[in-house]
Amino acid sequence: MGKPDYFKEAPIAVTICDKEGIILEMNDKSVKTFIKDGKSLIGASLLDCHPEPARRKLTAMLENHNVNAYTISKNGIKKLIYQMPWFVEGEFAGYIELSMEIPEEMPHFVRG
């Protein structure tokens, strides 16, 4: 048995792009969330998938390699979006986006 695909059936959307913004991988939830014309977006440019000003922000992220995290509400569902750069041997290789549904209100703990 080979190495399992830990994220394939995870209940969060995982999307991975290369340093040019080309989508390399999408797990099942990501494909279901972002399906277009009945097809997966693997091989598409993220820049073509976003209108301004999101496209401009994405271009800056691909240049600066910063983390981008925020919440959204869409169709009555609140989500946490976490976009982080990934690296291979210290060299920027692209972004991983995690998109997960979260409750409208949730506990916050301060640990120390």
OpenMM code with the backbone's topology and positions (N, CA, C; nanometers):
from openmm import Vec3, app, unit

residues = "MET GLY LYS PRO ASP TYR PHE LYS GLU ALA PRO ILE ALA VAL THR ILE CYS ASP LYS GLU GLY ILE ILE LEU GLU MET ASN ASP LYS SER VAL LYS THR PHE ILE LYS ASP GLY LYS SER LEU ILE GLY ALA SER LEU LEU ASP CYS HIS PRO GLU PRO ALA ARG ARG LYS LEU THR ALA MET LEU GLU ASN HIS ASN VAL ASN ALA TYR THR ILE SER LYS ASN GLY ILE LYS LYS LEU ILE TYR GLN MET PRO TRP PHE VAL GLU GLY GLU PHE ALA GLY TYR ILE GLU LEU SER MET GLU ILE PRO GLU GLU MET PRO HIS PHE VAL ARG GLY".split()
positions = [
    Vec3(0.0843, -0.1183, 0.0000),
    Vec3(0.0000, 0.0000, 0.0000),
    Vec3(0.0886, 0.1243, 0.0000),
    Vec3(0.0594, 0.2187, -0.0883),
    Vec3(0.1371, 0.3422, -0.0979),
    Vec3(0.0985, 0.4415, 0.0100),
    Vec3(0.1624, 0.5529, 0.0062),
    Vec3(0.1350, 0.6593, 0.1021),
    Vec3(-0.0077, 0.7103, 0.0810),
    Vec3(-0.0861, 0.7236, 0.1890),
    Vec3(-0.2238, 0.7698, 0.1733),
    Vec3(-0.2302, 0.9167, 0.1321),
    Vec3(-0.3378, 0.9528, 0.0631),
    Vec3(-0.3636, 1.0919, 0.0273),
    Vec3(-0.4482, 1.1493, 0.1402),
    Vec3(-0.3831, 1.2092, 0.2380),
    Vec3(-0.4493, 1.2530, 0.3601),
    Vec3(-0.5608, 1.3537, 0.3363),
    Vec3(-0.5479, 1.4366, 0.2350),
    Vec3(-0.6439, 1.5439, 0.2141),
    Vec3(-0.7516, 1.5124, 0.1108),
    Vec3(-0.7410, 1.4016, 0.0379),
    Vec3(-0.8341, 1.3716, -0.0707),
    Vec3(-0.9798, 1.3846, -0.0287),
    Vec3(-1.0169, 1.3245, 0.0822),
    Vec3(-1.1563, 1.3252, 0.1261),
    Vec3(-1.1782, 1.4095, 0.2515),
    Vec3(-1.0825, 1.4949, 0.2847),
    Vec3(-1.0954, 1.5796, 0.4039),
    Vec3(-1.2128, 1.6765, 0.3882),
    Vec3(-1.2752, 1.7149, 0.4993),
    Vec3(-1.3909, 1.8050, 0.4921),
    Vec3(-1.3527, 1.9524, 0.4758),
    Vec3(-1.2317, 1.9801, 0.4301),
    Vec3(-1.1891, 2.1162, 0.3980),
    Vec3(-1.1379, 2.1164, 0.2544),
    Vec3(-1.1472, 2.2321, 0.1892),
    Vec3(-1.0971, 2.2443, 0.0523),
    Vec3(-0.9476, 2.2755, 0.0572),
    Vec3(-0.8682, 2.1965, -0.0153),
    Vec3(-0.7239, 2.2173, -0.0244),
    Vec3(-0.6898, 2.2378, -0.1718),
    Vec3(-0.6327, 2.3535, -0.2017),
    Vec3(-0.5941, 2.3875, -0.3387),
    Vec3(-0.4477, 2.4268, -0.3378),
    Vec3(-0.3689, 2.3719, -0.4307),
    Vec3(-0.2254, 2.3989, -0.4360),
    Vec3(-0.1913, 2.4529, -0.5739),
    Vec3(-0.1155, 2.5638, -0.5745),
    Vec3(-0.0703, 2.6208, -0.7018),
    Vec3(0.0812, 2.6316, -0.7028),
    Vec3(0.1366, 2.6476, -0.8237),
    Vec3(0.2809, 2.6664, -0.8366),
    Vec3(0.3152, 2.8150, -0.8236),
    Vec3(0.4425, 2.8496, -0.8404),
    Vec3(0.4872, 2.9875, -0.8188),
    Vec3(0.4356, 3.0848, -0.9245),
    Vec3(0.3771, 3.0334, -1.0315),
    Vec3(0.3167, 3.1179, -1.1350),
    Vec3(0.1660, 3.1314, -1.1147),
    Vec3(0.1112, 3.0592, -1.0165),
    Vec3(-0.0319, 3.0650, -0.9900),
    Vec3(-0.1125, 2.9619, -1.0668),
    Vec3(-0.0456, 2.8601, -1.1236),
    Vec3(-0.1153, 2.7530, -1.1955),
    Vec3(-0.1580, 2.6469, -1.0945),
    Vec3(-0.2841, 2.6080, -1.0966),
    Vec3(-0.3359, 2.5101, -1.0020),
    Vec3(-0.2781, 2.3718, -1.0324),
    Vec3(-0.2091, 2.3161, -0.9326),
    Vec3(-0.1455, 2.1849, -0.9456),
    Vec3(-0.2328, 2.0721, -0.8919),
    Vec3(-0.2978, 2.0971, -0.7780),
    Vec3(-0.3765, 1.9930, -0.7127),
    Vec3(-0.4974, 2.0535, -0.6433),
    Vec3(-0.6025, 1.9731, -0.6382),
    Vec3(-0.7233, 2.0088, -0.5642),
    Vec3(-0.7764, 1.8808, -0.5021),
    Vec3(-0.8137, 1.8869, -0.3741),
    Vec3(-0.8764, 1.7676, -0.3161),
    Vec3(-1.0238, 1.7650, -0.3561),
    Vec3(-1.0946, 1.6605, -0.3166),
    Vec3(-1.2346, 1.6427, -0.3575),
    Vec3(-1.3217, 1.7629, -0.3212),
    Vec3(-1.3065, 1.8147, -0.1987),
    Vec3(-1.3885, 1.9280, -0.1533),
    Vec3(-1.3571, 2.0533, -0.2351),
    Vec3(-1.2308, 2.0754, -0.2688),
    Vec3(-1.1927, 2.1901, -0.3501),
    Vec3(-1.2528, 2.1811, -0.4899),
    Vec3(-1.2444, 2.0634, -0.5508),
    Vec3(-1.3021, 2.0443, -0.6846),
    Vec3(-1.4520, 2.0729, -0.6796),
    Vec3(-1.5196, 2.0196, -0.5773),
    Vec3(-1.6644, 2.0394, -0.5644),
    Vec3(-1.6973, 2.1874, -0.5443),
    Vec3(-1.6159, 2.2572, -0.4668),
    Vec3(-1.6390, 2.3987, -0.4375),
    Vec3(-1.6163, 2.4871, -0.5596),
    Vec3(-1.5110, 2.4572, -0.6358),
    Vec3(-1.4705, 2.5474, -0.7435),
    Vec3(-1.4936, 2.4934, -0.8843),
    Vec3(-1.5696, 2.3854, -0.8957),
    Vec3(-1.5906, 2.3245, -1.0273),
    Vec3(-1.6490, 2.4273, -1.1252),
    Vec3(-1.5990, 2.4247, -1.2468),
    Vec3(-1.6451, 2.5190, -1.3486),
    Vec3(-1.6777, 2.4414, -1.4754),
    Vec3(-1.7965, 2.4606, -1.5259),
    Vec3(-1.8398, 2.3923, -1.6474),
    Vec3(-1.8222, 2.2407, -1.6361),
    Vec3(-1.8418, 2.1864, -1.5151),
    Vec3(-1.8326, 2.0424, -1.4950),
    Vec3(-1.6912, 1.9883, -1.4931),
    Vec3(-1.5897, 2.0768, -1.4896),
    Vec3(-1.4507, 2.0311, -1.4919),
    Vec3(-1.3720, 2.0890, -1.3752),
    Vec3(-1.2726, 2.0149, -1.3334),
    Vec3(-1.1791, 2.0629, -1.2329),
    Vec3(-1.0965, 2.1762, -1.2919),
    Vec3(-1.0470, 2.2624, -1.2070),
    Vec3(-0.9644, 2.3748, -1.2518),
    Vec3(-0.8153, 2.3429, -1.2517),
    Vec3(-0.7772, 2.2174, -1.2300),
    Vec3(-0.6354, 2.1815, -1.2316),
    Vec3(-0.5777, 2.2187, -1.3676),
    Vec3(-0.4660, 2.2911, -1.3648),
    Vec3(-0.4015, 2.3386, -1.4872),
    Vec3(-0.4390, 2.4808, -1.5234),
    Vec3(-0.5430, 2.5358, -1.4571),
    Vec3(-0.5855, 2.6736, -1.4839),
    Vec3(-0.5031, 2.7720, -1.4009),
    Vec3(-0.4992, 2.8955, -1.4468),
    Vec3(-0.4312, 3.0013, -1.3727),
    Vec3(-0.5263, 3.0613, -1.2706),
    Vec3(-0.4785, 3.0754, -1.1473),
    Vec3(-0.5595, 3.1410, -1.0447),
    Vec3(-0.5904, 3.2854, -1.0834),
    Vec3(-0.4997, 3.3476, -1.1564),
    Vec3(-0.5215, 3.4862, -1.1975),
    Vec3(-0.6442, 3.4974, -1.2878),
    Vec3(-0.6700, 3.3949, -1.3677),
    Vec3(-0.7876, 3.3957, -1.4545),
    Vec3(-0.9160, 3.3664, -1.3789),
    Vec3(-0.9027, 3.3137, -1.2566),
    Vec3(-1.0192, 3.2754, -1.1767),
    Vec3(-1.0649, 3.3864, -1.0820),
    Vec3(-0.9893, 3.4964, -1.0749),
    Vec3(-1.0202, 3.6025, -0.9790),
    Vec3(-1.0365, 3.7370, -1.0489),
    Vec3(-1.1407, 3.8123, -1.0123),
    Vec3(-1.1562, 3.9488, -1.0638),
    Vec3(-1.0711, 4.0454, -0.9822),
    Vec3(-1.0561, 4.1676, -1.0290),
    Vec3(-0.9918, 4.2714, -0.9480),
    Vec3(-1.0823, 4.3040, -0.8303),
    Vec3(-1.0350, 4.3406, -0.7146),
    Vec3(-0.8952, 4.3605, -0.6797),
    Vec3(-0.8255, 4.2340, -0.6307),
    Vec3(-0.8973, 4.1202, -0.6263),
    Vec3(-0.8370, 3.9953, -0.5791),
    Vec3(-0.7191, 3.9544, -0.6672),
    Vec3(-0.7280, 3.9773, -0.7978),
    Vec3(-0.6198, 3.9413, -0.8894),
    Vec3(-0.4916, 4.0182, -0.8550),
    Vec3(-0.5072, 4.1462, -0.8264),
    Vec3(-0.3913, 4.2292, -0.7898),
    Vec3(-0.3289, 4.1794, -0.6593),
    Vec3(-0.4140, 4.1437, -0.5625),
    Vec3(-0.3634, 4.0923, -0.4340),
    Vec3(-0.2904, 3.9599, -0.4546),
    Vec3(-0.3453, 3.8726, -0.5380),
    Vec3(-0.2822, 3.7442, -0.5667),
    Vec3(-0.1464, 3.7640, -0.6348),
    Vec3(-0.1390, 3.8572, -0.7287),
    Vec3(-0.0118, 3.8868, -0.7959),
    Vec3(0.0926, 3.9308, -0.6933),
    Vec3(0.0530, 4.0169, -0.5997),
    Vec3(0.1453, 4.0625, -0.4951),
    Vec3(0.1881, 3.9469, -0.4056),
    Vec3(0.0952, 3.8565, -0.3734),
    Vec3(0.1302, 3.7414, -0.2906),
    Vec3(0.2331, 3.6531, -0.3614),
    Vec3(0.2162, 3.6303, -0.4916),
    Vec3(0.3105, 3.5472, -0.5671),
    Vec3(0.4485, 3.6114, -0.5722),
    Vec3(0.4544, 3.7428, -0.5601),
    Vec3(0.5827, 3.8134, -0.5591),
    Vec3(0.6437, 3.8201, -0.4197),
    Vec3(0.5586, 3.8374, -0.3164),
    Vec3(0.6077, 3.8632, -0.1806),
    Vec3(0.6075, 3.7421, -0.0884),
    Vec3(0.5348, 3.6369, -0.1243),
    Vec3(0.5311, 3.5102, -0.0498),
    Vec3(0.4780, 3.5250, 0.0920),
    Vec3(0.3805, 3.6131, 0.1112),
    Vec3(0.3241, 3.6340, 0.2442),
    Vec3(0.2029, 3.5449, 0.2671),
    Vec3(0.1727, 3.5208, 0.3954),
    Vec3(0.0521, 3.4483, 0.4348),
    Vec3(-0.0666, 3.5429, 0.4228),
    Vec3(-0.1793, 3.4915, 0.3775),
    Vec3(-0.3023, 3.5689, 0.3678),
    Vec3(-0.4124, 3.4879, 0.4363),
    Vec3(-0.4720, 3.5436, 0.5408),
    Vec3(-0.5756, 3.4721, 0.6158),
    Vec3(-0.6922, 3.5662, 0.6422),
    Vec3(-0.8145, 3.5141, 0.6230),
    Vec3(-0.9339, 3.5950, 0.6437),
    Vec3(-1.0552, 3.5033, 0.6537),
    Vec3(-1.1684, 3.5605, 0.6932),
    Vec3(-1.2937, 3.4861, 0.6939),
    Vec3(-1.3889, 3.5493, 0.5928),
    Vec3(-1.4804, 3.4663, 0.5417),
    Vec3(-1.5837, 3.5126, 0.4496),
    Vec3(-1.7164, 3.4500, 0.4903),
    Vec3(-1.8246, 3.5088, 0.4461),
    Vec3(-1.9572, 3.4491, 0.4568),
    Vec3(-2.0164, 3.4464, 0.3173),
    Vec3(-2.0632, 3.3298, 0.2763),
    Vec3(-2.1219, 3.3146, 0.1436),
    Vec3(-2.2344, 3.2121, 0.1530),
    Vec3(-2.3504, 3.2483, 0.1037),
    Vec3(-2.4664, 3.1596, 0.1073),
    Vec3(-2.4961, 3.1104, 0.2489),
    Vec3(-2.4772, 3.1986, 0.3481),
    Vec3(-2.5064, 3.1633, 0.4863),
    Vec3(-2.4022, 3.0760, 0.5541),
    Vec3(-2.2899, 3.0526, 0.4874),
    Vec3(-2.1832, 2.9683, 0.5436),
    Vec3(-2.0598, 3.0539, 0.5670),
    Vec3(-2.0075, 3.0501, 0.6886),
    Vec3(-1.8860, 3.1240, 0.7231),
    Vec3(-1.7661, 3.0320, 0.7019),
    Vec3(-1.6610, 3.0856, 0.6402),
    Vec3(-1.5408, 3.0072, 0.6132),
    Vec3(-1.4157, 3.0829, 0.6556),
    Vec3(-1.3165, 3.0061, 0.6975),
    Vec3(-1.1822, 3.0570, 0.7203),
    Vec3(-1.1008, 3.0214, 0.5967),
    Vec3(-1.0361, 3.1208, 0.5367),
    Vec3(-0.9482, 3.0999, 0.4221),
    Vec3(-0.8059, 3.1262, 0.4703),
    Vec3(-0.7175, 3.0300, 0.4509),
    Vec3(-0.5780, 3.0442, 0.4923),
    Vec3(-0.4905, 3.0089, 0.3724),
    Vec3(-0.4205, 3.1087, 0.3204),
    Vec3(-0.3348, 3.0909, 0.2038),
    Vec3(-0.1897, 3.1082, 0.2476),
    Vec3(-0.1096, 3.0042, 0.2281),
    Vec3(0.0284, 3.0072, 0.2772),
    Vec3(0.1239, 2.9640, 0.1671),
    Vec3(0.2419, 3.0275, 0.1640),
    Vec3(0.3402, 2.9855, 0.0647),
    Vec3(0.3980, 2.8498, 0.1017),
    Vec3(0.4396, 2.7731, 0.0003),
    Vec3(0.5123, 2.6489, 0.0260),
    Vec3(0.6468, 2.6585, -0.0452),
    Vec3(0.7435, 2.5855, 0.0066),
    Vec3(0.8822, 2.5965, -0.0391),
    Vec3(0.9419, 2.4587, -0.0631),
    Vec3(1.0354, 2.4513, -0.1535),
    Vec3(1.1143, 2.3304, -0.1773),
    Vec3(1.2601, 2.3713, -0.1618),
    Vec3(1.3256, 2.3120, -0.0627),
    Vec3(1.4654, 2.3423, -0.0321),
    Vec3(1.4885, 2.4925, -0.0220),
    Vec3(1.3954, 2.5615, 0.0473),
    Vec3(1.4078, 2.7038, 0.0727),
    Vec3(1.3637, 2.7944, -0.0413),
    Vec3(1.3270, 2.7375, -0.1552),
    Vec3(1.2853, 2.8189, -0.2701),
    Vec3(1.1335, 2.8192, -0.2815),
    Vec3(1.0767, 2.9394, -0.2979),
    Vec3(0.9327, 2.9545, -0.3119),
    Vec3(0.8817, 2.8677, -0.4263),
    Vec3(0.7765, 2.7887, -0.3978),
    Vec3(0.7233, 2.6961, -0.4983),
    Vec3(0.5769, 2.7231, -0.5319),
    Vec3(0.5078, 2.8062, -0.4518),
    Vec3(0.3683, 2.8352, -0.4790),
    Vec3(0.2905, 2.8559, -0.3505),
    Vec3(0.1589, 2.8332, -0.3592),
    Vec3(0.0703, 2.8535, -0.2447),
    Vec3(-0.0167, 2.7312, -0.2202),
    Vec3(-0.0497, 2.7131, -0.0928),
    Vec3(-0.1491, 2.6152, -0.0507),
    Vec3(-0.2617, 2.6954, 0.0128),
    Vec3(-0.3844, 2.6713, -0.0338),
    Vec3(-0.5007, 2.7365, 0.0262),
    Vec3(-0.5844, 2.6322, 0.0972),
    Vec3(-0.6162, 2.6618, 0.2239),
    Vec3(-0.7081, 2.5810, 0.3022),
    Vec3(-0.8348, 2.6633, 0.3211),
    Vec3(-0.9491, 2.6062, 0.2883),
    Vec3(-1.0776, 2.6738, 0.3049),
    Vec3(-1.1675, 2.5811, 0.3853),
    Vec3(-1.2068, 2.6277, 0.5044),
    Vec3(-1.2863, 2.5414, 0.5912),
    Vec3(-1.4064, 2.6152, 0.6471),
    Vec3(-1.5185, 2.5444, 0.6543),
    Vec3(-1.6386, 2.5997, 0.7145),
    Vec3(-1.6171, 2.6097, 0.8644),
    Vec3(-1.6606, 2.7224, 0.9207),
    Vec3(-1.6495, 2.7433, 1.0651),
    Vec3(-1.7833, 2.7942, 1.1176),
    Vec3(-1.8120, 2.7719, 1.2467),
    Vec3(-1.9372, 2.8224, 1.3039),
    Vec3(-1.9374, 2.9754, 1.3056),
    Vec3(-2.0556, 3.0325, 1.3003),
    Vec3(-2.0687, 3.1796, 1.3062),
    Vec3(-2.0047, 3.2331, 1.4344),
    Vec3(-2.0280, 3.1649, 1.5441),
    Vec3(-1.9653, 3.1981, 1.6731),
    Vec3(-1.8869, 3.0757, 1.7172),
    Vec3(-1.7647, 3.0994, 1.7633),
    Vec3(-1.6853, 2.9866, 1.8104),
    Vec3(-1.5979, 3.0314, 1.9270),
    Vec3(-1.5656, 2.9367, 2.0158),
    Vec3(-1.4828, 2.9722, 2.1323),
    Vec3(-1.3436, 3.0142, 2.0894),
    Vec3(-1.2855, 3.1020, 2.1683),
    Vec3(-1.1464, 3.1434, 2.1495),
    Vec3(-1.0773, 3.1280, 2.2843),
    Vec3(-0.9656, 3.0581, 2.2852),
    Vec3(-0.8941, 3.0316, 2.4092),
    Vec3(-0.7584, 3.1005, 2.4049),
    Vec3(-0.7186, 3.1578, 2.5167),
    Vec3(-0.5852, 3.2153, 2.5320),
    Vec3(-0.5086, 3.1195, 2.6207),
    Vec3(-0.4022, 3.0631, 2.5670),
    Vec3(-0.3235, 2.9662, 2.6427),
    Vec3(-0.1899, 3.0282, 2.6787),
    Vec3(-0.1377, 2.9926, 2.7901),
    Vec3(-0.0127, 3.0538, 2.8299),
    Vec3(0.0725, 2.9733, 2.9152),
] * unit.nanometer
topology = app.Topology()
chain = topology.addChain("A")
for resn in residues:
    res = topology.addResidue(resn, chain)
    for name in ("N", "CA", "C"):
        topology.addAtom(name, app.Element.getBySymbol(name[0]), res)
